[in-house]
Amino acid sequence: MKVKVKLFAILRERAGTAEVTKEIQEGSTVADLWAALQEDYPKLAVLGFGYFTLSIRIM
Amino acid sequence: MFRVTDKPIDLQVLVDCVTDPEAGAIATFIGTTRNNNQGRKVIALDYEAYPEMAEKELTRLGEEAKNKWQICRMAIVHRVGPVQITEPSVIIAVSAAHREAAFAACRFAIEEIKKTVPIWKKEVYEGGEIWIGTQSGQPLSRS
């Protein structure tokens, strides 16, 4: 399934984009999505998990 | 009125908005941008919001305040984008029949905004910058 992810503040700056469309498997968790985003945008990797606000919309 | 704006905030607009014939008090709070934080000299500030969610959350705070205190009306406007030092970044106005409720609800609103509303602040200071916010009020990361 496809999701649209909005990034804000430091996440947006590090990724260099405010919005990402991502294909993920059914049953994926937010942690799975975050891991996939970190692969696409390596600069997010140093930020860890648990502090941030993302907007995730299933398309 | 619960709003996020990229324009300077006008106190009088909020006062007019909460003016009510049943009110005996209007309390206002103005959060302004200062030129220092934790020993660092701040040269510029930039606010960013998730605007749809921030306005929804500000409205929810208003409802919560109405449940807790006998207030007439409340208005909150938060600025986004670059804000010059000394300018207001947030203004709250509350009207109530009596001043205790107006003061209490005003205080409640500013404390809650910092905890729950998705608005972040970037402080640019001499030699670096830092993002502050995401609900905890704690610095997240130096970049």
N, CA and C atoms of all chains as a GROMACS GRO file, in nm:
protein
  606
    1MET      N    1   0.084  -0.119   0.000
    1MET     CA    2   0.000   0.000   0.000
    1MET      C    3   0.088   0.125   0.000
    2LYS      N    4   0.025   0.233  -0.046
    2LYS     CA    5   0.100   0.358  -0.059
    2LYS      C    6   0.067   0.451   0.057
    3VAL      N    7   0.168   0.515   0.111
    3VAL     CA    8   0.143   0.615   0.216
    3VAL      C    9   0.212   0.746   0.180
    4LYS      N   10   0.148   0.854   0.224
    4LYS     CA   11   0.208   0.986   0.207
    4LYS      C   12   0.255   1.031   0.345
    5VAL      N   13   0.382   1.066   0.353
    5VAL     CA   14   0.440   1.104   0.481
    5VAL      C   15   0.480   1.251   0.476
    6LYS      N   16   0.434   1.328   0.574
    6LYS     CA   17   0.476   1.468   0.585
    6LYS      C   18   0.586   1.477   0.690
    7LEU      N   19   0.688   1.552   0.657
    7LEU     CA   20   0.801   1.570   0.748
    7LEU      C   21   0.807   1.716   0.792
    8PHE      N   22   0.844   1.735   0.917
    8PHE     CA   23   0.848   1.872   0.970
    8PHE      C   24   0.984   1.901   1.034
    9ALA      N   25   1.013   2.029   1.045
    9ALA     CA   26   1.126   2.080   1.122
    9ALA      C   27   1.256   2.007   1.085
   10ILE      N   28   1.321   1.948   1.185
   10ILE     CA   29   1.453   1.890   1.157
   10ILE      C   30   1.445   1.772   1.061
   11LEU      N   31   1.335   1.698   1.065
   11LEU     CA   32   1.320   1.586   0.972
   11LEU      C   33   1.312   1.636   0.828
   12ARG      N   34   1.235   1.741   0.809
   12ARG     CA   35   1.220   1.800   0.676
   12ARG      C   36   1.355   1.852   0.625
   13GLU      N   37   1.426   1.918   0.713
   13GLU     CA   38   1.556   1.973   0.673
   13GLU      C   39   1.654   1.863   0.636
   14ARG      N   40   1.658   1.760   0.721
   14ARG     CA   41   1.755   1.652   0.696
   14ARG      C   42   1.722   1.573   0.569
   15ALA      N   43   1.592   1.553   0.546
   15ALA     CA   44   1.552   1.477   0.427
   15ALA      C   45   1.558   1.564   0.302
   16GLY      N   46   1.550   1.695   0.319
   16GLY     CA   47   1.552   1.786   0.205
   16GLY      C   48   1.418   1.788   0.132
   17THR      N   49   1.313   1.737   0.195
   17THR     CA   50   1.180   1.739   0.136
   17THR      C   51   1.075   1.741   0.247
   18ALA      N   52   0.958   1.798   0.217
   18ALA     CA   53   0.852   1.807   0.318
   18ALA      C   54   0.752   1.693   0.306
   19GLU      N   55   0.756   1.623   0.193
   19GLU     CA   56   0.656   1.518   0.172
   19GLU      C   57   0.715   1.404   0.091
   20VAL      N   58   0.685   1.283   0.131
   20VAL     CA   59   0.739   1.164   0.066
   20VAL      C   60   0.625   1.066   0.042
   21THR      N   61   0.621   1.008  -0.075
   21THR     CA   62   0.525   0.899  -0.099
   21THR      C   63   0.603   0.768  -0.098
   22LYS      N   64   0.550   0.672  -0.025
   22LYS     CA   65   0.628   0.550  -0.001
   22LYS      C   66   0.539   0.428  -0.015
   23GLU      N   67   0.590   0.327  -0.081
   23GLU     CA   68   0.518   0.200  -0.095
   23GLU      C   69   0.561   0.110   0.022
   24ILE      N   70   0.466   0.065   0.101
   24ILE     CA   71   0.501  -0.025   0.212
   24ILE      C   72   0.410  -0.149   0.210
   25GLN      N   73   0.455  -0.254   0.277
   25GLN     CA   74   0.376  -0.377   0.278
   25GLN      C   75   0.260  -0.366   0.375
   26GLU      N   76   0.153  -0.436   0.344
   26GLU     CA   77   0.040  -0.444   0.437
   26GLU      C   78   0.092  -0.494   0.571
   27GLY      N   79   0.041  -0.437   0.678
   27GLY     CA   80   0.082  -0.483   0.812
   27GLY      C   81   0.209  -0.418   0.863
   28SER      N   82   0.265  -0.325   0.783
   28SER     CA   83   0.387  -0.256   0.829
   28SER      C   84   0.355  -0.169   0.951
   29THR      N   85   0.454  -0.153   1.036
   29THR     CA   86   0.438  -0.065   1.153
   29THR      C   87   0.503   0.071   1.122
   30VAL      N   88   0.480   0.166   1.211
   30VAL     CA   89   0.544   0.296   1.197
   30VAL      C   90   0.696   0.280   1.203
   31ALA      N   91   0.741   0.188   1.289
   31ALA     CA   92   0.886   0.162   1.299
   31ALA      C   93   0.942   0.111   1.166
   32ASP      N   94   0.865   0.024   1.097
   32ASP     CA   95   0.908  -0.026   0.966
   32ASP      C   96   0.922   0.089   0.867
   33LEU      N   97   0.822   0.176   0.868
   33LEU     CA   98   0.822   0.291   0.777
   33LEU      C   99   0.941   0.382   0.807
   34TRP      N  100   0.964   0.406   0.934
   34TRP     CA  101   1.075   0.492   0.976
   34TRP      C  102   1.208   0.432   0.929
   35ALA      N  103   1.222   0.301   0.943
   35ALA     CA  104   1.346   0.234   0.899
   35ALA      C  105   1.364   0.251   0.748
   36ALA      N  106   1.254   0.239   0.673
   36ALA     CA  107   1.261   0.255   0.527
   36ALA      C  108   1.298   0.398   0.490
   37LEU      N  109   1.242   0.494   0.564
   37LEU     CA  110   1.276   0.635   0.537
   37LEU      C  111   1.423   0.662   0.566
   38GLN      N  112   1.473   0.599   0.670
   38GLN     CA  113   1.615   0.619   0.704
   38GLN      C  114   1.706   0.562   0.595
   39GLU      N  115   1.661   0.455   0.529
   39GLU     CA  116   1.739   0.402   0.418
   39GLU      C  117   1.739   0.499   0.300
   40ASP      N  118   1.621   0.557   0.272
   40ASP     CA  119   1.611   0.651   0.160
   40ASP      C  120   1.684   0.781   0.189
   41TYR      N  121   1.678   0.823   0.313
   41TYR     CA  122   1.738   0.951   0.353
   41TYR      C  123   1.835   0.926   0.468
   42PRO      N  124   1.959   0.890   0.434
   42PRO     CA  125   2.055   0.850   0.538
   42PRO      C  126   2.075   0.954   0.648
   43LYS      N  127   2.052   1.080   0.618
   43LYS     CA  128   2.071   1.183   0.722
   43LYS      C  129   1.969   1.171   0.834
   44LEU      N  130   1.858   1.100   0.810
   44LEU     CA  131   1.760   1.079   0.917
   44LEU      C  132   1.809   0.974   1.017
   45ALA      N  133   1.906   0.893   0.972
   45ALA     CA  134   1.946   0.778   1.052
   45ALA      C  135   2.002   0.816   1.188
   46VAL      N  136   2.066   0.930   1.197
   46VAL     CA  137   2.129   0.968   1.324
   46VAL      C  138   2.027   1.016   1.427
   47LEU      N  139   1.902   1.029   1.386
   47LEU     CA  140   1.802   1.088   1.476
   47LEU      C  141   1.733   0.988   1.567
   48GLY      N  142   1.756   0.859   1.544
   48GLY     CA  143   1.694   0.761   1.633
   48GLY      C  144   1.544   0.753   1.613
   49PHE      N  145   1.472   0.709   1.716
   49PHE     CA  146   1.328   0.689   1.703
   49PHE      C  147   1.260   0.730   1.833
   50GLY      N  148   1.142   0.788   1.820
   50GLY     CA  149   1.061   0.809   1.939
   50GLY      C  150   1.034   0.954   1.976
   51TYR      N  151   1.096   1.046   1.905
   51TYR     CA  152   1.082   1.186   1.944
   51TYR      C  153   1.002   1.270   1.846
   52PHE      N  154   0.969   1.213   1.733
   52PHE     CA  155   0.930   1.300   1.623
   52PHE      C  156   0.784   1.291   1.586
   53THR      N  157   0.738   1.394   1.522
   53THR     CA  158   0.602   1.396   1.470
   53THR      C  159   0.607   1.379   1.318
   54LEU      N  160   0.539   1.276   1.271
   54LEU     CA  161   0.522   1.255   1.128
   54LEU      C  162   0.373   1.254   1.102
   55SER      N  163   0.335   1.299   0.986
   55SER     CA  164   0.196   1.278   0.946
   55SER      C  165   0.198   1.168   0.841
   56ILE      N  166   0.122   1.060   0.864
   56ILE     CA  167   0.120   0.947   0.771
   56ILE      C  168  -0.023   0.928   0.720
   57ARG      N  169  -0.039   0.937   0.590
   57ARG     CA  170  -0.173   0.919   0.534
   57ARG      C  171  -0.172   0.803   0.436
   58ILE      N  172  -0.263   0.709   0.457
   58ILE     CA  173  -0.273   0.595   0.365
   58ILE      C  174  -0.349   0.639   0.242
   59MET      N  175  -0.291   0.613   0.126
   59MET     CA  176  -0.353   0.664   0.002
   59MET      C  177  -0.442   0.559  -0.063
   60MET      N  178  -1.131   3.208   1.782
   60MET     CA  179  -1.026   3.215   1.680
   60MET      C  180  -0.904   3.137   1.729
   61PHE      N  181  -0.872   3.031   1.657
   61PHE     CA  182  -0.755   2.949   1.690
   61PHE      C  183  -0.678   2.930   1.561
   62ARG      N  184  -0.567   2.998   1.549
   62ARG     CA  185  -0.506   3.012   1.418
   62ARG      C  186  -0.354   3.011   1.421
   63VAL      N  187  -0.297   2.967   1.309
   63VAL     CA  188  -0.154   2.977   1.286
   63VAL      C  189  -0.136   3.073   1.170
   64THR      N  190  -0.043   3.167   1.183
   64THR     CA  191  -0.029   3.269   1.077
   64THR      C  192   0.117   3.301   1.049
   65ASP      N  193   0.145   3.340   0.926
   65ASP     CA  194   0.283   3.382   0.894
   65ASP      C  195   0.295   3.535   0.894
   66LYS      N  196   0.187   3.601   0.941
   66LYS     CA  197   0.191   3.748   0.949
   66LYS      C  198   0.208   3.791   1.096
   67PRO      N  199   0.256   3.913   1.120
   67PRO     CA  200   0.264   3.962   1.258
   67PRO      C  201   0.126   3.953   1.326
   68ILE      N  202   0.127   3.920   1.456
   68ILE     CA  203   0.000   3.902   1.527
   68ILE      C  204  -0.040   4.034   1.591
   69ASP      N  205  -0.167   4.069   1.575
   69ASP     CA  206  -0.220   4.195   1.628
   69ASP      C  207  -0.300   4.167   1.755
   70LEU      N  208  -0.249   4.212   1.867
   70LEU     CA  209  -0.315   4.190   1.997
   70LEU      C  210  -0.460   4.236   1.996
   71GLN      N  211  -0.482   4.353   1.936
   71GLN     CA  212  -0.617   4.410   1.938
   71GLN      C  213  -0.720   4.321   1.870
   72VAL      N  214  -0.676   4.250   1.766
   72VAL     CA  215  -0.767   4.160   1.695
   72VAL      C  216  -0.815   4.049   1.788
   73LEU      N  217  -0.722   3.998   1.870
   73LEU     CA  218  -0.761   3.892   1.964
   73LEU      C  219  -0.851   3.947   2.075
   74VAL      N  220  -0.818   4.065   2.124
   74VAL     CA  221  -0.901   4.127   2.230
   74VAL      C  222  -1.043   4.149   2.177
   75ASP      N  223  -1.054   4.201   2.056
   75ASP     CA  224  -1.186   4.223   1.996
   75ASP      C  225  -1.262   4.091   1.984
   76CYS      N  226  -1.188   3.987   1.949
   76CYS     CA  227  -1.249   3.857   1.926
   76CYS      C  228  -1.311   3.799   2.054
   77VAL      N  229  -1.247   3.826   2.170
   77VAL     CA  230  -1.298   3.767   2.295
   77VAL      C  231  -1.387   3.865   2.374
   78THR      N  232  -1.400   3.987   2.322
   78THR     CA  233  -1.486   4.085   2.391
   78THR      C  234  -1.629   4.032   2.399
   79ASP      N  235  -1.683   4.039   2.521
   79ASP     CA  236  -1.814   3.975   2.545
   79ASP      C  237  -1.888   4.056   2.652
   80PRO      N  238  -2.017   4.083   2.629
   80PRO     CA  239  -2.092   4.162   2.727
   80PRO      C  240  -2.098   4.097   2.866
   81GLU      N  241  -2.079   3.966   2.872
   81GLU     CA  242  -2.085   3.898   3.003
   81GLU      C  243  -1.950   3.893   3.074
   82ALA      N  244  -1.847   3.945   3.006
   82ALA     CA  245  -1.712   3.937   3.064
   82ALA      C  246  -1.683   4.056   3.153
   83GLY      N  247  -1.618   4.027   3.266
   83GLY     CA  248  -1.571   4.132   3.354
   83GLY      C  249  -1.420   4.142   3.350
   84ALA      N  250  -1.357   4.054   3.269
   84ALA     CA  251  -1.210   4.054   3.261
   84ALA      C  252  -1.166   3.997   3.128
   85ILE      N  253  -1.059   4.054   3.076
   85ILE     CA  254  -0.991   3.992   2.962
   85ILE      C  255  -0.844   3.981   3.001
   86ALA      N  256  -0.794   3.857   3.001
   86ALA     CA  257  -0.651   3.835   3.028
   86ALA      C  258  -0.582   3.805   2.896
   87THR      N  259  -0.464   3.863   2.877
   87THR     CA  260  -0.388   3.833   2.756
   87THR      C  261  -0.248   3.789   2.793
   88PHE      N  262  -0.192   3.703   2.708
   88PHE     CA  263  -0.053   3.664   2.724
   88PHE      C  264   0.016   3.681   2.589
   89ILE      N  265   0.132   3.743   2.591
   89ILE     CA  266   0.211   3.760   2.469
   89ILE      C  267   0.345   3.690   2.489
   90GLY      N  268   0.370   3.589   2.409
   90GLY     CA  269   0.500   3.524   2.410
   90GLY      C  270   0.588   3.594   2.308
   91THR      N  271   0.700   3.648   2.352
   91THR     CA  272   0.787   3.722   2.259
   91THR      C  273   0.920   3.648   2.241
   92THR      N  274   0.986   3.679   2.131
   92THR     CA  275   1.113   3.612   2.100
   92THR      C  276   1.227   3.690   2.164
   93ARG      N  277   1.310   3.618   2.238
   93ARG     CA  278   1.420   3.687   2.306
   93ARG      C  279   1.554   3.656   2.240
   94ASN      N  280   1.650   3.737   2.275
   94ASN     CA  281   1.778   3.730   2.202
   94ASN      C  282   1.879   3.636   2.265
   95ASN      N  283   1.833   3.554   2.363
   95ASN     CA  284   1.928   3.459   2.422
   95ASN      C  285   1.852   3.338   2.473
   96ASN      N  286   1.921   3.224   2.476
   96ASN     CA  287   1.861   3.104   2.533
   96ASN      C  288   1.972   3.013   2.582
   97GLN      N  289   1.963   2.974   2.706
   97GLN     CA  290   2.062   2.884   2.767
   97GLN      C  291   2.204   2.930   2.739
   98GLY      N  292   2.226   3.058   2.756
   98GLY     CA  293   2.361   3.111   2.743
   98GLY      C  294   2.406   3.140   2.601
   99ARG      N  295   2.319   3.108   2.504
   99ARG     CA  296   2.358   3.134   2.366
   99ARG      C  297   2.291   3.263   2.318
  100LYS      N  298   2.363   3.334   2.234
  100LYS     CA  299   2.305   3.456   2.178
  100LYS      C  300   2.226   3.419   2.053
  101VAL      N  301   2.096   3.441   2.059
  101VAL     CA  302   2.009   3.405   1.946
  101VAL      C  303   2.002   3.522   1.849
  102ILE      N  304   2.030   3.494   1.720
  102ILE     CA  305   2.027   3.602   1.623
  102ILE      C  306   1.904   3.596   1.533
  103ALA      N  307   1.840   3.480   1.524
  103ALA     CA  308   1.719   3.469   1.443
  103ALA      C  309   1.636   3.350   1.489
  104LEU      N  310   1.505   3.358   1.466
  104LEU     CA  311   1.415   3.250   1.505
  104LEU      C  312   1.322   3.218   1.389
  105ASP      N  313   1.295   3.089   1.375
  105ASP     CA  314   1.208   3.046   1.267
  105ASP      C  315   1.114   2.940   1.322
  106TYR      N  316   0.983   2.964   1.310
  106TYR     CA  317   0.886   2.868   1.359
  106TYR      C  318   0.826   2.790   1.243
  107GLU      N  319   0.802   2.662   1.269
  107GLU     CA  320   0.737   2.578   1.169
  107GLU      C  321   0.626   2.500   1.236
  108ALA      N  322   0.514   2.486   1.166
  108ALA     CA  323   0.401   2.413   1.225
  108ALA      C  324   0.352   2.307   1.128
  109TYR      N  325   0.280   2.212   1.183
  109TYR     CA  326   0.194   2.126   1.102
  109TYR      C  327   0.059   2.196   1.114
  110PRO      N  328   0.030   2.290   1.022
  110PRO     CA  329  -0.075   2.388   1.048
  110PRO      C  330  -0.214   2.330   1.074
  111GLU      N  331  -0.257   2.233   0.994
  111GLU     CA  332  -0.392   2.177   1.013
  111GLU      C  333  -0.405   2.118   1.153
  112MET      N  334  -0.301   2.043   1.192
  112MET     CA  335  -0.305   1.977   1.323
  112MET      C  336  -0.287   2.078   1.437
  113ALA      N  337  -0.204   2.178   1.413
  113ALA     CA  338  -0.181   2.279   1.517
  113ALA      C  339  -0.310   2.355   1.547
  114GLU      N  340  -0.383   2.392   1.442
  114GLU     CA  341  -0.509   2.466   1.465
  114GLU      C  342  -0.612   2.379   1.532
  115LYS      N  343  -0.615   2.252   1.495
  115LYS     CA  344  -0.707   2.157   1.558
  115LYS      C  345  -0.675   2.144   1.707
  116GLU      N  346  -0.546   2.136   1.736
  116GLU     CA  347  -0.502   2.119   1.874
  116GLU      C  348  -0.527   2.246   1.957
  117LEU      N  349  -0.507   2.362   1.896
  117LEU     CA  350  -0.536   2.489   1.966
  117LEU      C  351  -0.685   2.498   1.998
  118THR      N  352  -0.768   2.456   1.903
  118THR     CA  353  -0.913   2.457   1.925
  118THR      C  354  -0.950   2.362   2.040
  119ARG      N  355  -0.885   2.247   2.042
  119ARG     CA  356  -0.910   2.150   2.148
  119ARG      C  357  -0.871   2.207   2.285
  120LEU      N  358  -0.758   2.279   2.288
  120LEU     CA  359  -0.716   2.345   2.413
  120LEU      C  360  -0.821   2.444   2.461
  121GLY      N  361  -0.879   2.516   2.366
  121GLY     CA  362  -0.984   2.612   2.399
  121GLY      C  363  -1.104   2.543   2.462
  122GLU      N  364  -1.142   2.428   2.404
  122GLU     CA  365  -1.254   2.351   2.458
  122GLU      C  366  -1.222   2.302   2.600
  123GLU      N  367  -1.100   2.254   2.616
  123GLU     CA  368  -1.059   2.202   2.746
  123GLU      C  369  -1.063   2.313   2.852
  124ALA      N  370  -1.016   2.430   2.813
  124ALA     CA  371  -1.016   2.544   2.908
  124ALA      C  372  -1.160   2.580   2.946
  125LYS      N  373  -1.250   2.573   2.848
  125LYS     CA  374  -1.391   2.604   2.875
  125LYS      C  375  -1.453   2.505   2.973
  126ASN      N  376  -1.406   2.380   2.965
  126ASN     CA  377  -1.457   2.278   3.059
  126ASN      C  378  -1.402   2.298   3.199
  127LYS      N  379  -1.281   2.351   3.208
  127LYS     CA  380  -1.215   2.364   3.338
  127LYS      C  381  -1.254   2.491   3.412
  128TRP      N  382  -1.273   2.600   3.337
  128TRP     CA  383  -1.301   2.729   3.401
  128TRP      C  384  -1.422   2.794   3.337
  129GLN      N  385  -1.482   2.882   3.413
  129GLN     CA  386  -1.598   2.956   3.362
  129GLN      C  387  -1.549   3.074   3.280
  130ILE      N  388  -1.518   3.046   3.155
  130ILE     CA  389  -1.471   3.155   3.070
  130ILE      C  390  -1.574   3.183   2.960
  131CYS      N  391  -1.568   3.302   2.905
  131CYS     CA  392  -1.660   3.338   2.796
  131CYS      C  393  -1.602   3.296   2.662
  132ARG      N  394  -1.488   3.352   2.629
  132ARG     CA  395  -1.427   3.323   2.498
  132ARG      C  396  -1.276   3.315   2.511
  133MET      N  397  -1.218   3.243   2.414
  133MET     CA  398  -1.072   3.235   2.409
  133MET      C  399  -1.026   3.248   2.265
  134ALA      N  400  -0.911   3.310   2.246
  134ALA     CA  401  -0.850   3.318   2.114
  134ALA      C  402  -0.700   3.294   2.127
  135ILE      N  403  -0.646   3.216   2.035
  135ILE     CA  404  -0.501   3.192   2.034
  135ILE      C  405  -0.452   3.204   1.890
  136VAL      N  406  -0.347   3.282   1.870
  136VAL     CA  407  -0.283   3.289   1.738
  136VAL      C  408  -0.134   3.266   1.757
  137HIS      N  409  -0.080   3.173   1.679
  137HIS     CA  410   0.064   3.142   1.686
  137HIS      C  411   0.127   3.175   1.552
  138ARG      N  412   0.240   3.237   1.560
  138ARG     CA  413   0.313   3.278   1.439
  138ARG      C  414   0.398   3.163   1.387
  139VAL      N  415   0.414   3.157   1.255
  139VAL     CA  416   0.512   3.066   1.194
  139VAL      C  417   0.600   3.144   1.097
  140GLY      N  418   0.711   3.082   1.059
  140GLY     CA  419   0.806   3.149   0.971
  140GLY      C  420   0.905   3.230   1.053
  141PRO      N  421   0.987   3.312   0.986
  141PRO     CA  422   1.086   3.389   1.060
  141PRO      C  423   1.020   3.496   1.148
  142VAL      N  424   1.066   3.507   1.271
  142VAL     CA  425   1.012   3.608   1.364
  142VAL      C  426   1.131   3.687   1.418
  143GLN      N  427   1.121   3.819   1.409
  143GLN     CA  428   1.230   3.904   1.458
  143GLN      C  429   1.233   3.904   1.611
  144ILE      N  430   1.352   3.920   1.666
  144ILE     CA  431   1.367   3.934   1.811
  144ILE      C  432   1.276   4.048   1.860
  145THR      N  433   1.211   4.025   1.970
  145THR     CA  434   1.114   4.114   2.038
  145THR      C  435   0.970   4.101   1.984
  146GLU      N  436   0.952   4.039   1.868
  146GLU     CA  437   0.815   4.027   1.815
  146GLU      C  438   0.740   3.914   1.885
  147PRO      N  439   0.607   3.926   1.892
  147PRO     CA  440   0.528   3.816   1.950
  147PRO      C  441   0.531   3.691   1.862
  148SER      N  442   0.550   3.576   1.925
  148SER     CA  443   0.537   3.449   1.852
  148SER      C  444   0.403   3.385   1.880
  149VAL      N  445   0.343   3.420   1.993
  149VAL     CA  446   0.210   3.367   2.025
  149VAL      C  447   0.135   3.470   2.110
  150ILE      N  448   0.007   3.484   2.085
  150ILE     CA  449  -0.077   3.568   2.171
  150ILE      C  450  -0.204   3.490   2.208
  151ILE      N  451  -0.239   3.499   2.337
  151ILE     CA  452  -0.358   3.434   2.390
  151ILE      C  453  -0.446   3.542   2.452
  152ALA      N  454  -0.575   3.537   2.429
  152ALA     CA  455  -0.668   3.627   2.497
  152ALA      C  456  -0.784   3.544   2.549
  153VAL      N  457  -0.823   3.571   2.673
  153VAL     CA  458  -0.934   3.498   2.736
  153VAL      C  459  -1.024   3.599   2.807
  154SER      N  460  -1.153   3.587   2.783
  154SER     CA  461  -1.248   3.669   2.858
  154SER      C  462  -1.328   3.580   2.951
  155ALA      N  463  -1.363   3.637   3.066
  155ALA     CA  464  -1.440   3.563   3.166
  155ALA      C  465  -1.517   3.663   3.251
  156ALA      N  466  -1.618   3.613   3.320
  156ALA     CA  467  -1.694   3.700   3.409
  156ALA      C  468  -1.603   3.755   3.518
  157HIS      N  469  -1.510   3.670   3.566
  157HIS     CA  470  -1.422   3.710   3.676
  157HIS      C  471  -1.275   3.681   3.641
  158ARG      N  472  -1.187   3.761   3.698
  158ARG     CA  473  -1.046   3.756   3.658
  158ARG      C  474  -0.976   3.626   3.689
  159GLU      N  475  -1.015   3.557   3.800
  159GLU     CA  476  -0.946   3.433   3.836
  159GLU      C  477  -0.949   3.334   3.720
  160ALA      N  478  -1.067   3.315   3.663
  160ALA     CA  479  -1.084   3.220   3.553
  160ALA      C  480  -1.005   3.265   3.430
  161ALA      N  481  -1.006   3.395   3.404
  161ALA     CA  482  -0.935   3.447   3.286
  161ALA      C  483  -0.784   3.424   3.298
  162PHE      N  484  -0.728   3.457   3.415
  162PHE     CA  485  -0.584   3.434   3.438
  162PHE      C  486  -0.550   3.286   3.430
  163ALA      N  487  -0.631   3.203   3.496
  163ALA     CA  488  -0.602   3.060   3.502
  163ALA      C  489  -0.605   2.996   3.364
  164ALA      N  490  -0.705   3.031   3.284
  164ALA     CA  491  -0.719   2.971   3.152
  164ALA      C  492  -0.606   3.018   3.059
  165CYS      N  493  -0.565   3.141   3.075
  165CYS     CA  494  -0.457   3.197   2.995
  165CYS      C  495  -0.326   3.123   3.025
  166ARG      N  496  -0.300   3.104   3.153
  166ARG     CA  497  -0.181   3.032   3.197
  166ARG      C  498  -0.182   2.888   3.146
  167PHE      N  499  -0.297   2.824   3.161
  167PHE     CA  500  -0.314   2.687   3.114
  167PHE      C  501  -0.282   2.678   2.965
  168ALA      N  502  -0.335   2.771   2.887
  168ALA     CA  503  -0.318   2.765   2.742
  168ALA      C  504  -0.171   2.772   2.701
  169ILE      N  505  -0.095   2.863   2.759
  169ILE     CA  506   0.045   2.875   2.716
  169ILE      C  507   0.126   2.752   2.756
  170GLU      N  508   0.098   2.697   2.877
  170GLU     CA  509   0.170   2.577   2.919
  170GLU      C  510   0.138   2.460   2.827
  171GLU      N  511   0.012   2.444   2.790
  171GLU     CA  512  -0.030   2.331   2.707
  171GLU      C  513   0.021   2.344   2.563
  172ILE      N  514   0.023   2.466   2.513
  172ILE     CA  515   0.073   2.488   2.376
  172ILE      C  516   0.213   2.429   2.363
  173LYS      N  517   0.294   2.457   2.462
  173LYS     CA  518   0.433   2.411   2.456
  173LYS      C  519   0.442   2.258   2.462
  174LYS      N  520   0.344   2.196   2.527
  174LYS     CA  521   0.349   2.050   2.541
  174LYS      C  522   0.290   1.974   2.423
  175THR      N  523   0.180   2.024   2.367
  175THR     CA  524   0.104   1.937   2.277
  175THR      C  525   0.086   1.987   2.134
  176VAL      N  526   0.113   2.112   2.107
  176VAL     CA  527   0.081   2.163   1.973
  176VAL      C  528   0.201   2.143   1.879
  177PRO      N  529   0.180   2.084   1.761
  177PRO     CA  530   0.293   2.056   1.672
  177PRO      C  531   0.348   2.181   1.605
  178ILE      N  532   0.425   2.256   1.684
  178ILE     CA  533   0.495   2.374   1.635
  178ILE      C  534   0.640   2.363   1.684
  179TRP      N  535   0.732   2.387   1.594
  179TRP     CA  536   0.873   2.376   1.627
  179TRP      C  537   0.940   2.510   1.606
  180LYS      N  538   1.050   2.527   1.678
  180LYS     CA  539   1.122   2.654   1.669
  180LYS      C  540   1.267   2.626   1.637
  181LYS      N  541   1.318   2.694   1.537
  181LYS     CA  542   1.462   2.684   1.508
  181LYS      C  543   1.528   2.811   1.558
  182GLU      N  544   1.623   2.791   1.648
  182GLU     CA  545   1.702   2.904   1.695
  182GLU      C  546   1.833   2.907   1.618
  183VAL      N  547   1.858   3.020   1.557
  183VAL     CA  548   1.986   3.037   1.491
  183VAL      C  549   2.068   3.125   1.583
  184TYR      N  550   2.184   3.073   1.625
  184TYR     CA  551   2.267   3.152   1.714
  184TYR      C  552   2.408   3.158   1.658
  185GLU      N  553   2.490   3.235   1.722
  185GLU     CA  554   2.626   3.249   1.671
  185GLU      C  555   2.695   3.113   1.676
  186GLY      N  556   2.735   3.064   1.560
  186GLY     CA  557   2.807   2.938   1.556
  186GLY      C  558   2.721   2.815   1.544
  187GLY      N  559   2.593   2.829   1.509
  187GLY     CA  560   2.514   2.708   1.487
  187GLY      C  561   2.366   2.734   1.493
  188GLU      N  562   2.291   2.625   1.490
  188GLU     CA  563   2.146   2.637   1.503
  188GLU      C  564   2.091   2.512   1.570
  189ILE      N  565   1.971   2.525   1.625
  189ILE     CA  566   1.915   2.415   1.701
  189ILE      C  567   1.763   2.415   1.684
  190TRP      N  568   1.706   2.294   1.668
  190TRP     CA  569   1.560   2.282   1.660
  190TRP      C  570   1.507   2.252   1.799
  191ILE      N  571   1.406   2.324   1.838
  191ILE     CA  572   1.347   2.304   1.970
  191ILE      C  573   1.200   2.268   1.952
  192GLY      N  574   1.157   2.170   2.032
  192GLY     CA  575   1.015   2.141   2.027
  192GLY      C  576   0.983   1.996   2.009
  193THR      N  577   0.881   1.967   1.934
  193THR     CA  578   0.819   1.836   1.924
  193THR      C  579   0.774   1.790   2.061
  194GLN      N  580   0.679   1.865   2.112
  194GLN     CA  581   0.602   1.823   2.228
  194GLN      C  582   0.677   1.811   2.359
  195SER      N  583   0.805   1.783   2.356
  195SER     CA  584   0.875   1.764   2.483
  195SER      C  585   0.928   1.896   2.537
  196GLY      N  586   0.944   1.994   2.450
  196GLY     CA  587   1.006   2.118   2.492
  196GLY      C  588   1.157   2.104   2.508
  197GLN      N  589   1.209   1.989   2.470
  197GLN     CA  590   1.352   1.964   2.484
  197GLN      C  591   1.422   1.982   2.349
  198PRO      N  592   1.546   2.027   2.354
  198PRO     CA  593   1.622   2.031   2.230
  198PRO      C  594   1.634   1.890   2.173
  199LEU      N  595   1.618   1.878   2.043
  199LEU     CA  596   1.624   1.746   1.980
  199LEU      C  597   1.764   1.712   1.934
  200SER      N  598   1.821   1.804   1.860
  200SER     CA  599   1.946   1.768   1.796
  200SER      C  600   2.018   1.894   1.752
  201ARG      N  601   2.144   1.894   1.768
  201ARG     CA  602   2.223   2.003   1.712
  201ARG      C  603   2.261   1.965   1.571
  202SER      N  604   2.251   2.059   1.481
  202SER     CA  605   2.288   2.024   1.344
  202SER      C  606   2.388   2.125   1.292
   0.00000   0.00000   0.00000
